Structures are given as structure tokens and as C-alpha cells.
Amino acid sequence: MTRRDLLSKTGMGFGLTALAPLLAENLTDPLAPKQPHFAPRAKRVLHLFMNGGPSHVDTFDPKPALKKYAGQPLPFTFRTERRTGAAFPSPFEFKPHGQSGIEISEVWPKLAEMADELCVIRSMKSEIPNHEPSLMLMNCGEVRQVRPSMGSWLTYGLGTENKNLPGFVVLCPNGLPVQGTENWRSAFLPGVYQGTRIDTAQTDIEKLIENIKPKFATLKDQRRQLDLLSQLNRRHLAERGGEDQLLESRIQSFEMAYRMQMEAEEAFDIAREPESVRKLYGEGLQARQLLIARRLLERGVRMVQIWSGAGQPWDHHDDVAGNVRRLANTFDQPIAALLKDMKQSGLLDETLIVWGGEFGRTPTVELPDNGANSGMNNGRDHNPYGFSMWVAGGGIRKGYVHGATDEFGFAAVEKVVHVHDLHATLLHLLGFDHTRFTFRYAGRDFRLTDVAGNVVKELIA
Amino acid sequence: MIRQRLSFLIAILAASAIQAAPPDFAREVRPILSDACFHCHGPDPATRMMGLRLDLKDAAFTPRKTGAPIVPGDAKASLVYQRIAHENPTRRMPPASSHKTLTPKQIATIKAWIDAGAPWKEHWAFVPPSKPKPPAVINAAWPKTPIDRFILAALEKQGLTPAPPADRRTLARRLSLDITGLPPSPQDVEAFVRDLSPNAYEKLIDKFMASPRWGEHRGRYWLDAARYADTHGLHIDNFREMWPYRDWVIRAFNRNQPFHQFTIEQLAGDLLPEPTMDQLIATGFQRCNVTTNEGGVIPEEVAAMYAKDRADTTGAVFLGLTVGCATCHDHKFDPITQKDFYSLTAFYRNTIQDPLDGNISDTPPVIVVPRDEDRPRWQQLSEHETRLIARRETVRKASLPDFGRWLDGDARRKLASPLEPADELLALNPGALTVRNQPKPFPDSEGLKTGPAHLPEIRALYFAEKSQLELENFAAFEAIRPFTVSAWIYVPKKSDNYTIVSQLDPQSRGRGLALELNGRTPALKLTTQPNKTFTIRAGPLDRLQPERWYHLAASYDGTRRLPGIDFYIDGKLIAAEGRNDRTPLPGDFKTYAPLRIASDGRGRFFNGGALADLRILTRAVTPEEVNLLRAWPVIESARTKDTKTLTEAEREAFHAWYLHREYSNFMNVSDEIRAVREERRDIAFRGAVTHVQQERTDQKPFAHVLYRGAYDQLRDKVEPAAPSALPPMPEGLPRNRLGLAQWLVSDSNPLTARVTVNRFWQEVFGTGLVRTSEDFGSQGQPPVHPELLDWLAVDFRENNWDVKRFFKQIFLSAAYRQSAAATPLKLEKDPENLLLSRGPRFRMDAEVVRDSALAVSGLLNPRIGGASVKPYQPDGLWETVAMPVSDTRFYVRDAGDKLYRRSMYTFWKRSAPPASMDIFNAPSRENCTVRRERTNTPLQALVTLNDVQFFEAARALAQAALSEAATLDKQLDHMTTRVLARLFDLKERAVIKKAHADFLAQYKANPAQAKDAINVGESAPDPTLDPAQLAALTMVANSILNLDEAVNK
């Protein structure tokens, strides 16, 4: 009898056994902290999503060969969204940094000082040269069908350590990225695991979280009201024999709501940081986003996802030289500060920080076309065949470069890491066997990694 | 002997130890038999050979002359195995003529299965239910209905006793919430408490069921299953006018439409003989799926997606099967093959619906739904129009003698124009241009040639590369003036996009009008000032073929509204898209830019195309007149021919001209018809539009198996069919949606009745007898009470699928009437109340929570049906998710009593469902949902505590109590009888009074805070009441509304 037969005979698919305790807990409080499959190396995730697809050959993947071929067609090429032409060498210089000697582009002067904290993956691979499916793959592990996002999976699997705050918080200023809320959807997982998106362009707490403040009563009056409610509910509970989990959890939920009214405001208020810390992070929107993220993470939020901005800021079909430098500049100091800050406090040891976009860009120049980059000859097209990401934090191999793209940076060729592999590895560090971390829906078990993914052992310290 | 037997046993044991478990019949064996054998040895008698069936156990095991087809435990003795493994290819089954072969592995599977004893087990849900006898029980006094005997027998088995009956107030509240979705009025509760007649309880059920709230409440559940919403769902997520379908659902439940008819009308109302308007509206069920119009999407892919959604929905709602699992491969667990899945989609792919929704509110096919008060007149007019058309036909025939004389006369030789010359703005033919009946010099154009047209005698204008005609100095089109453009056109092959006629002003962002071919589909584009472009285009089935002549006409009635535009191809009025927006055009498209023939002035031409008899008229012509315009070249070429030599077509053309222009009897009837049509148009204008389903008539339903579900990986072509593991569709049923619907509700279908009664059960008890109400397959949960489920299903079907009767039967049961209180023993043995050891109690759905607050406070607007409303919602919720061009980007809150409609009427934008309902687990309505999650979160508490809607309701409730009663006790009574259907006891009163005194002191000391607490929402507080008193009682009311008891059933 095969394992499969055994499972089907006993009426169980993979995973149902594994997650039975999780499900049982869910009945009472879906956000209660839960233990993963095995001892985790990290407890939380901060995903810095460079939406639009940052150019790897201008940031973390130096390709001197492009200089040799400058202006000439490459010996091979791949089909991307639009037509591209000759080799387009990076306008930026790369230099080795730190003891590890990781080569990093000049656009990241401050981040480069933290090179020894980074694990740079230069052999990332996605599937389709369009934003929408690639965003879905990076966030939900599937290009077409409706699947839960990684943050939803994590809050489902681990609960949250701070019940005064949502377990999965998404920070995106001034609107939504391409594909909108689908990037942090819970799909068939219970709605409580959906990402709570906060518009970090807003500084007003009441717009950040609905009904978070009692508008018609003072907190003092509301406390009095909740006491009354609690007394009446407890009387009702006693009449019902004293045992009613749902009633108990309702009483708790009101208390939690009350607490959220106080803590959420505090958590999002970076003015409470000492000036030295604020100085370290610097000025601007990204500095504020990253500082909010750190405050949320240290308060036990399970996953924070930061987006560069609405739309697709890193989609540089033209003026790579100007755009990459400009955008990197908004992130360079805040990210370096965050790494330093979190390392100092020890938070970095139990947090995974992931940096990257939905794909990379072509090493060849995008040919000018009507519309998008008309008249320009200085941009790069989408490239899912090979790109770079980096990870830092708990359990990750520090100061390490993994894999490589070809001579020109078009396609990943060495130790290729598919998005599914990255997911599998992150889940592993968080204590999950990605093949057993499942949810039963519409007749089958689903996972973040679908039916693929391998843990990349070399990425693990 | 003994030794022999022993060794035999050992051999068996050894064999079974080596061999894995026998192949699973349902999953592994049946699909092989089904695929390779059932065609000739299966359910279909028409193709059955040798009278042998292998789809039924008895038939397959019964010995025949030559042996038994299957001898359990002995494959070698089984005819089936002998024949599939036969050495002689001519004897081997399946025969070569069937083009089917079995792989060695499949043959081995069959052998292993037979050798293992041929365990023939069907999944329970596929075995047709029979009506079991209710079991015997010990406590014979308890059961009130057959249902109770099933429940009690199981409880007794577990050593449990039923809970005592709930008190009358609790029962009244439970019943009211289950039947109407609203708490009962204190009067109803009191009357019931005092009614000592033996059938008091039944009378209360009947009273609640007679309320139209019944249809709203039952309908609300159905709308989750139907995935009803007010936007298209994907990408731009624009408004979709669909609410008449919601009204239909409410009406259907209120008139207690039997569920089988309810099913048939929604799946195939359009295919019923002479369908009524309601039956067409019902087909909106199939149009509730999410659609898209995203640029760059591939129509075939989207069409495949819609068909999949409809098949998935059919699976979940009627069959309780996750058929979608078979999109990419055969279902892993249930006997649903990939072929089965695509055979199911075939029913839904034969639609005239364009895969792209056009971002418009009325993506065809749609129908006009007149206002209720207009409906009789609408019907009358439609009948009148039919009569008039018949009369016109009589008149036409009667005209023949007069026509004959006219034809012989001289008048016809002098005919100069198809319609009144006074109505003609422009006429263009090779070498001849007249504007307002004045001949004009023919404008110069390089590359213009004359050539043959659709008639040998007629010449046409041919446009070479980038050639065009430019006519200056007059405005041909204006928003307040009617017009008609008519021409014969020749469609070239070169590309798909052409401009035929245009008058566009480059100085004002292209303001003006253009008649174009977009993707060879005729389209009329209006660009107004302020800048907005409206495109009215023919449907996908009206794509023109290249290298052919067509007559094209577009008319506009000058009413500044898009429905005033009609499109004709070859004289036939076509269902154009994009013309149902009834709001007045925001500006005008009039311009004095040059009128261009065969160019839009912006680089788009009619390269290689040709035109003949182009006419622009200054009025909107009738369909009949369009035919006259179409026929005019025939008349022109035959004008001077001798009567005897006229062809039939020529005679007909003359006849048409004669009738329209000379024969007053005919002209009078035509005028009457025009008047009727105008009135119908006015009624349509006032009414609504709803999306319906419409079958293609030019082909039979089919689909292709899509390899791995990819729209472009077409494999075998399949016909519509029921899933092969279920009883086949009877011979007599049509192979279309109607047949599918009839099959779903046929007596032989083992699933539909079970799945339906289970969902109804779930509505009342919170959990179905099968917990996974969407999945009755082998991966779903088996039923808790299989016999009860079967009994209910058969009983429902036997009683004509009577929904009200079914629910009443549940409400009458002793099981339903139990108190909800648990005991430690029950919590241990029946923790989730699956055995019903106590009455149902659970947190009410989002809509019921909000509706209850509105009802008890007196704010509820009782209006039933109609367009969706936009109640309170935090600012900016839509903006953050909507695309900039979406017409549902900004949430414009309604005012006045629209704020207080029942929640089922709240506008449902799929990409941003109503936030306060979303928090209470309402689905997004992007997919069919037959079971909601029921979470319990702090965010819910924030809504009921702080949300303006709930706080306003608390204020209104307190205000009513203060106005009505003088003492705090009486005020509390006012509130609790409404919210909880009971009075507080002394201890509760003591707790409340203490809190109330604190609130009152607080508000008396802080008048500003009192003002904050009572000035909530749009309704104003009663100025005659003391603000501190009102504020204090408002806080108490808010607490009562937030009680666990208040949000639970």
C-alpha cells in the first residue's frame, strides 16, 4: 500500500493530520499564537516589495560583459514583453563591499556598508514577463488562480503575537500597486488572515484603521459601556451553564477592540521614536514606512509588507540611469538604518527581511515605441528569466551570494532559485515544511508552493 | 483436504500481503469501465450491445449463458476479464471499431479488482436517496414530526436526551429571525405568548411566512450562491445593472415558486416555450459571474473562464460537487473526468455573450425591465405591435392590385430618391454629390476610382490607399437633431479597422462623430464636449466578412440619449452594445470640421474599401425605411425597365417604395407602429435593464477539452452531457441548458434535492447535515444523519419541491423548538451540536446584525426591491482600490431613507465589498459561496460599537424609548422587548441602572459630550428631549445592541 493509498483510505489528504491542532485552535481564536511544524529560525517577515521590477544588472548583479558588447546585439536573447535591442551596460559602477566582498552598485552607498548582513540571490527566476502574473506568483505562489498571499498563510499558520494589532499589515503609500488588494488577499483562507493595508501617505490614525476611535463617546465612557456589556454577557454566560466558547471569545473580542483603540494609534506614531533613531532612518516617505514597519514588527505583527508605492515605481522602461538612482536613493539610508537598528536590538535575529521585485529587467536596451518610452533609448524591459533578490535576518546565511545569471544577466543559469523555492525556503526558516503546510478547500489541499518548490539549503546559515 | 484448504488460505493471505489494497472502485475501476465499456454496455439503451450492462452491479454480476461478466474473486472466470485480455485481437474488447484500447495497466487494474472480490461500492451521494422509515424511539412522546424521530434515535444511541423546549419569547424571536431575518415586533411576541390555542405556534409560523420579508431573507442566502453583485468584478470593475434579478429572487421565494421550477428558470428560462419576462430575468443567475474588459485579455481565455465559473457554480449549488477540480485533469477523488467537466461547460458556452463586458452597465444579452406600473402597458404594447405588424402584412397583400397598376404607369420611371427629398442632407454616388438636394461639384481626391458595386448596373466609389473625400462648411450631426447614415459598403481584406464616415474636430479633442469598422465590427463613435467618447458597436456575432458587400445604417433620434441610436446591417436591426446608458449626453458632438468620407482625418482610412449610395438624412428612419434605403439601388437601376422584364427582387423593391411613399393605408399602419415603438422606448427608458442569458441558434452546444485547463490547448470536442458517474440525461431531454436543468431536478438525480435541503437546513441550524454543503463528493464530510438527509430530500421532491412547506416542517419539529442551553454531557458528546442535542444558536450573518439594529430602532426603511443603495461607509474606501477610470471609483453616499434600507440592497462593489459586512464574513461575491465563515473578531466589535450606522440606531432606539416611556424601567422594556424579545430580570436591571446613573451624571456634567453622543448620522435627535438623558440612554441602548444575546440567533 502506498502512502497515498493510506491517506486516501483513511479519508485524509496530506496536511490535514499536520494541521489538525491548528484547526482546533482556530475554532476559538483564529489569531492565537501557534507553533509551526518545527523550531523556527525566524518568527516574522518584512517584505520590501520593489514593485515594477528593479533592474538587477544596475543594483546587485554586475555584468562587465555588457560593456564589451555595448551597442551590439547579444549572442542570444529571450522573448520579453516588448522589443529590445543591443546590450545596454549599466551606467553604474559596482564595487566589492565588506568582508564578504559582495559587489553592489554605487546606487546603494549606505546599504553597501551592511553587505555582510545580506544573502544576495542572483539566480532568481519567475515565469511570465508581465507584472500581474508575476506579482501573483511572488505574493501568492500562483500566476493565474486565486490563492492566498504569503502573509495570509503565515498569520493562518502562526497567528499573531500582538492581538492589539492586525497580524498581517501592508504598507503602501498613495494608492495601490498593480493588482491591488489581490496581492495580500486571503482567498479561501478565513478573512481574518487578509492583509490590512495602511496608506502610509496618511498620517491620521482614523483613516488608517476604520472605527478605531470612538467618535461618539469618550474612551472613558466606552470603558464604562464595555464593563456593562461584560457584566451582562457574563450573566448570560452563567445562565447558559458557564461554558460557551463563542460567548467567551466574543467577550474577549470586545476587550481586544478596546485595546486596539489605544495601541494601534501608538504603534503607528513614529513621533514617539527618539530623535536619534529618526535621524538614522532619515527623511521622507520610505524612512517613515520602514520605521512604522519596525515598530509593528517589534510589537509582534507577523508580517509587514512595504510597497515602493502605488502602481509600479520600479518599472523603468526608460531612463534607467536616472530612475534607478532616484528610487534607490529613497530606500538606501532607511534600509541601512533598519538593518543596523534591528541588529542592535536583536530583532534582526528573529525577523526575515526580503528585498526584491516581481522580476528583473533585460540587459538589453528596450527599443523606443509609441506610448511608453517613445523617443527614449535608455530603458530596460521586464525580465522573469533571471533577477536578483536579497534576504537578511534570522537563519539566513550572511555575506553570501547565491547562484548566477549568464554572462550578460539575461537568465539565471547557476543554482537557479524559482519563486516557489524562495517561498519554500522562507517557510522552512519560519518552521514550516512547505509540503505539509496546507489548507483544505474545494476538495483539495492547497499550499503556498502549489505542487513545486524546494528548500534551498545553501541559503540557510 | 484440510491441509489443502489451509494452504489455499495461506496463498490468499500471501497474495494479499504482497498485493496492495484492491483498486478503489469509484476512483480507479469505474472510470475505466465508463470510458471503455459503457458506450455499448452502459446506461444508454440506444447504443447498448448484447443487452449487457456493466454500469449496474446486478447486471454485471448476473450469470449469462456463457458465464458471468464479473465473478467476484476470480478474474479468469469473469467474461469481462476474458474479453479485455483476449489473445485474439478480433475477440478482444473494446473492439477496434470503438477506437478505444485498454492499456496493460488498466487491464491489470480490472483484474486486481475482480480478484479482490470486485467490491462494488458507490459513494453514498451518488446512490439515489430512498425515503427511509423514521426509526423507532424510546421516548415516543417527544417527536412532533418525522424529523424528530431521526434526531431522537441518534441522541438516544449516544445516551443523550433532547433539551427542554425553549420558552415562547425565545421561540418567537428565533422563528422571526429564521423566517424574516428581522427580530419580531413586541406585539407579535406578546400575542403569541398569550395565545393558548393548540396551534398557536403554527399560526405564528404562517404569519411570519406570509410576510414579504420571507422572500428577502431566503433570497439573501441565494444571492451568495448566485454571486450577485452590482459591478463586473475584474479590472475597472464598473457598474453592472443587475438588480431586477435580485428582485426576481425575492419574488420567487415570496410566491413560493417550487424549487425545481426556480432551478429551471434560472438555468434555462430563455429556452422555455414563449418565456415570460420573469423567466428571462431569472436567467440572470448565469450572468452574475465576474467579467472583465481588460485591454489585452484574450476573448477565448475569458470565455473559457466564464464557462468554468458557470460549471463550478452549477456543481456547488445544485450537485454539491467540486467539478472545477477536473479543469486540468480528471478529478482526483470523485468520479468526474476532465471530459465530464468540459461536457458540463458545453452547456454554458453556447451563448451570444461577448466575453469582454465593454465596461458598460448592460453587456448584452440584456432585456428591458419596465417599472411595475408600466408592465401591463408594456405587455399591451407588445401585443399591439404584433397585431399591427400582422395588419400591415394584410395591407401589403391588399395593395397588390393598386401596385400592379402603378407599376405599369409612368410614375415609377421618374423616381428620384428613396425617401422624401426634404429629409435628405447628403447623397453620394460615383460622380454625383448632392447636398440638401443641390448638386455639388464632386470633390477632388487622388486614388479614387469607380468600380462595380453589389449590383451589376451600379457603380461604386473605390478608395485606394489613403484616399478620401472632404466636404466642408456644414455640420452634419448634432446632439439635438435626429439623423440617419446609410450606405452600401464593400469590406476590404487588408486590415480590420476602417473609417467610413467621420466629422471630427481636431481642435477640440476629436469632438464629433465617426462611423467605423473596428475589428470589422460596425461602430459609431460619438465624442462630446466636454470630452467624453461613447462607442456603440455591433455585437461579436455581427462581425462583417471581408470582400463582401453590406448595407449599413445607423439612426439617431435626437433625444441626446444613447438608446436613441439604432444600428442596422443588411436591413436588420441588430443588438448593439453600449447604447443602454440612459443618462443624457454630457455635451454635443456637433462640429464644423470637414465631413470626411473614408477617413477620420487622423490617419485611419478605408483603404481598399468601396461605397455606394451613401446617404445622410435629417431624421431617424424606421426599420422598414432602412429596407427601402437598402433597396434603392435596385430601384434606380430598374427604373426604366419594362414591367415584364422586372426580376422578382426589382418588383419587390418597387413594391416597398410604393407602400412607403404612395399607399396611404400602409403608411397609416406604419405610423401606428412607429407610435407604439416610441411609447415602448419611453417605457424602457424609465425602466431598468437586466442581464440575461441567450442561446446561440447558429450552432449546437459544444466545448473542447482544454489540456491543463489552458484556453488555447484544445483537445477532444465534447457535447454537453451530465457527468458520467451520475445517471445520464434521459433521451427525451434536449442537449442544452434546459435539458441540464430538467436533469438536475429529475427524480433520478441523486444530488440536487439532497444538496438543496442540506443548504436550507444549514440556514436554520447553522451547519448542514453534510457540513461541507458545497462538497458532497468523497472529499466532503459524510452526513451526520444520512437517513434524515435522504428522508428530507425525497419528502421535498415528493411534495413538489415546496420550499415553504419544507421550512415549516423544520420549524414544527421538536428539535428546532429546543432550548439552546447546553449541559456538560452534551458539550462532551455533541460539542458542535451536530446531533442537535439542543436548539440552534449562532452569531447572525452580517446583514441580519445590521438589519436588526435598523429594525428595532425604527429606522428601517421597509421598501422591498429596486436599485441598490449606498448607506454609510467610511470615506475613500473605493478610491483606494478602484482604477482611476472606474465609474465606481468614488463612493457617493445616498441620503435620506436610502440609508436605512435592508442590507441586501446595499450596493455591492466586488473589489471593495461593503466594509462592515466584509468584517462579518460576507463573501466578496466573486465566486459562488454556499457557506459563509463565521468568525468572531475585534474588528466586528469596532463596527457595532463605533460605526455611525449602529450608533445612530442606538440613539434612535433610546429616543423612541424616552418618548414612549417615563421611567427607566419602562424605557428598558421598550428596548429589550424589541432587541431580545424579553424583559430584563431584576439583577440585570440593577446592573444597568447603576451604569445608566453613571452615564447620566457624566453627561449632565459634560453637555458637549452628550451632544457628541446624540448627534450621530443623518437623522436628527429629538430636540425636545434632554440631551444628557438621551445620551445616557443611547449608551445603554448601544450596549444592549452589542450584547451577545442580541447578535446571536
HADDOCK unambig.tbl for C-alpha pairs under 7 A between the chains (distance, minus, plus):
assign (segid A and resid 1 and name CA) (segid B and resid 20 and name CA) 4.54 0.50 0.50
assign (segid A and resid 1 and name CA) (segid B and resid 21 and name CA) 6.00 0.50 0.50
assign (segid A and resid 175 and name CA) (segid B and resid 880 and name CA) 5.40 0.50 0.50
assign (segid A and resid 176 and name CA) (segid B and resid 880 and name CA) 6.52 0.50 0.50
assign (segid A and resid 176 and name CA) (segid B and resid 881 and name CA) 6.54 0.50 0.50
assign (segid A and resid 180 and name CA) (segid B and resid 881 and name CA) 6.34 0.50 0.50
assign (segid A and resid 190 and name CA) (segid B and resid 933 and name CA) 6.89 0.50 0.50
assign (segid A and resid 191 and name CA) (segid B and resid 921 and name CA) 6.88 0.50 0.50
assign (segid A and resid 211 and name CA) (segid B and resid 942 and name CA) 5.93 0.50 0.50
assign (segid A and resid 211 and name CA) (segid B and resid 943 and name CA) 6.50 0.50 0.50
assign (segid A and resid 211 and name CA) (segid B and resid 946 and name CA) 5.69 0.50 0.50
assign (segid A and resid 211 and name CA) (segid B and resid 947 and name CA) 6.06 0.50 0.50
assign (segid A and resid 212 and name CA) (segid B and resid 942 and name CA) 6.75 0.50 0.50
assign (segid A and resid 214 and name CA) (segid B and resid 946 and name CA) 5.25 0.50 0.50
assign (segid A and resid 215 and name CA) (segid B and resid 946 and name CA) 6.69 0.50 0.50
assign (segid A and resid 216 and name CA) (segid B and resid 1012 and name CA) 5.18 0.50 0.50
assign (segid A and resid 216 and name CA) (segid B and resid 1013 and name CA) 4.62 0.50 0.50
assign (segid A and resid 217 and name CA) (segid B and resid 1012 and name CA) 6.94 0.50 0.50
assign (segid A and resid 217 and name CA) (segid B and resid 1013 and name CA) 5.81 0.50 0.50
assign (segid A and resid 225 and name CA) (segid B and resid 1035 and name CA) 6.86 0.50 0.50
assign (segid A and resid 225 and name CA) (segid B and resid 1039 and name CA) 6.33 0.50 0.50
assign (segid A and resid 228 and name CA) (segid B and resid 995 and name CA) 6.68 0.50 0.50
assign (segid A and resid 229 and name CA) (segid B and resid 1039 and name CA) 5.76 0.50 0.50
assign (segid A and resid 229 and name CA) (segid B and resid 1043 and name CA) 6.39 0.50 0.50
assign (segid A and resid 232 and name CA) (segid B and resid 988 and name CA) 6.84 0.50 0.50
assign (segid A and resid 233 and name CA) (segid B and resid 1043 and name CA) 6.37 0.50 0.50
assign (segid A and resid 233 and name CA) (segid B and resid 1044 and name CA) 6.29 0.50 0.50
assign (segid A and resid 240 and name CA) (segid B and resid 821 and name CA) 5.36 0.50 0.50
assign (segid A and resid 240 and name CA) (segid B and resid 822 and name CA) 6.74 0.50 0.50
assign (segid A and resid 241 and name CA) (segid B and resid 822 and name CA) 6.72 0.50 0.50
assign (segid A and resid 241 and name CA) (segid B and resid 823 and name CA) 6.68 0.50 0.50
assign (segid A and resid 247 and name CA) (segid B and resid 1044 and name CA) 6.68 0.50 0.50
assign (segid A and resid 250 and name CA) (segid B and resid 936 and name CA) 6.42 0.50 0.50
assign (segid A and resid 253 and name CA) (segid B and resid 937 and name CA) 5.54 0.50 0.50
assign (segid A and resid 253 and name CA) (segid B and resid 938 and name CA) 4.40 0.50 0.50
assign (segid A and resid 253 and name CA) (segid B and resid 941 and name CA) 6.59 0.50 0.50
assign (segid A and resid 254 and name CA) (segid B and resid 938 and name CA) 5.87 0.50 0.50
assign (segid A and resid 254 and name CA) (segid B and resid 941 and name CA) 5.46 0.50 0.50
assign (segid A and resid 256 and name CA) (segid B and resid 938 and name CA) 5.66 0.50 0.50
assign (segid A and resid 257 and name CA) (segid B and resid 938 and name CA) 4.58 0.50 0.50
assign (segid A and resid 257 and name CA) (segid B and resid 939 and name CA) 6.47 0.50 0.50
assign (segid A and resid 257 and name CA) (segid B and resid 941 and name CA) 6.12 0.50 0.50
assign (segid A and resid 257 and name CA) (segid B and resid 942 and name CA) 5.88 0.50 0.50
assign (segid A and resid 442 and name CA) (segid B and resid 322 and name CA) 5.93 0.50 0.50
assign (segid A and resid 443 and name CA) (segid B and resid 322 and name CA) 6.31 0.50 0.50
assign (segid A and resid 443 and name CA) (segid B and resid 779 and name CA) 5.45 0.50 0.50
assign (segid A and resid 443 and name CA) (segid B and resid 780 and name CA) 6.75 0.50 0.50
